[in-house]
Each structure stands twice: as C-alpha cells, then as structure tokens.
C-alpha cells in the first residue's frame, strides 16, 4: 500500500538532510546518504571508506535544489506520479518541495503551464505527475491515512463500526443456517424397472 510504502525509517532523515555542505571529515561537500545508517550526509571519501557494502544514494544539485536519480530511488519508492527532470543527461526527482523566488498567491511557483502539485501548489508539473517532490508525495500520503484513521475512530466512538460488524456476522450466520436447512440430498434419478411376470405360452391353433 502506498502509505505504508512511504512509512520508511530512513525517509525522514533523508528529507531533513542538508546536502552540499562541508562533510564532517572536512575534505569535500556532502553529496551521499546511507539508508542503512540513516546518518548525516557525507562525501565520496567517507562513502568509500565507511559505507562499503551499504545502500547509498548520491544526490545532485539542480535549480538550487537537490535531487536523486530516478533509477536509484525508484527501487525504493514509487515515483511514477512525481515530476522528473533531465539534468546533465541524468533523470532525477527532487527530494524536497520545490521553491521559487516568484511565489504566487496559492503557494506555487515555476514557469510551466502544466498541472499543480497536489500538496504545495507548484505549477510546473506535466501529466501524469501529481507531486513536485518526494516530500510532497509523503505529506499527501500521511494526510490520507490520518483522515482514514480519524474516520474509523469516529465510527468506533459512535458504535457504528461495531454494530455493522455484528450485523454482517449475524447475516452470514443466518445465511449459512438457511443453506443447511434447504439442502436436500439428490435422489436417484434412475427409474426402477418393473419385474417381469411369469411367461405364458400362446394357445396352439
């Protein structure tokens, strides 16, 4: 299920991570993230020496924001309805909500005439994309399951859900009982042959 798919222990650390800042080792910028360790981003030197054999994602900067190659992240998440872009021959999806210096009244941005992001209103989307980033799709998934949970809780508090379950169980039990009463064993469909009488000889002429 989609909501469960986005409930991953490494996703929040990825969304909150700060990339393209000096690595803790002080050698290069942080452009890698390890989903096994869920630690702070690190540089390629640390990736080689400290995360060998781990599942590591490399990020790329485009339009002042950070994205991940779609071929890598799509192995972990469903990105089919997230807007993708080709940057330096690499197709990426953005990690966090798109931002623009020209924000409109609806909170969106961009220069395209396509669809708007269902979460933040970013307007530079093209069908079938519904979200501008992984973060926006995550928020929408969380909102959906929160509404479902609240609805179920309301039903439970009113006793409606319990009554519905009891009614359904009673109906199924009644149906099973009726089926047992109306069932009849099939009768033998073959007709019994009449027993022949004693043969009589015809009179002689």
Phi, psi and omega in degrees: 000147187299312181300318178294327181297324182272001176266073185243141185295336182265352187289315178299315176301325178293316182293331182267353185291148176252113182258167180059037169241158182304134178293158180299333179283345176080010184266312183217178177286154180277113180229014181231151177221132181259118181280347175281316182273332182055037183263187177294153177301157184215174183265178183293332177296313179291328179299320182285322188265337186241346185233030180296127180088356179270165174275109185241136177252136176257137181254160180226143179264133178210130182054043177066013176230169188251135178229172179233145178299133186294332180292337180271312184285333181291344174287343184248331183223157174277110182252016187297332181249022174254133181298130178248158181222151176259116181236116181052049178069007178250128177272122185234164167237145181283147182281310184250169182307137179295146180229150180217149176291335180254087179272132177271180185294340183264006178086002182265178179203196179092170184243004182276172179244023183273204181286165177258149176298132183291347181258307187252347179088007177303129193260007183260051179248151179232138184307139009264018182295140179242344184226151181271346186199169176296320181300317182292322177293322178298315180298317181295320178296318179296318180298319182298312183286336173292319178295318179297316179297319179295321180296316179295321178297321178297318179297319180294319182294328179273354181077006183291316182296316180297318179295321180295319179295317179296320180295318179295318179296319179296320180294318179294320179295318179295320180295320179294318180296318179296321179297321180292322183288325184273352182284132177235140179292139180295136179273156179294122185273353181278133177284140178285135179283135177290142180284134181290143177282181180289128182296141179242141180275139178287147182294147180282138178280000000 
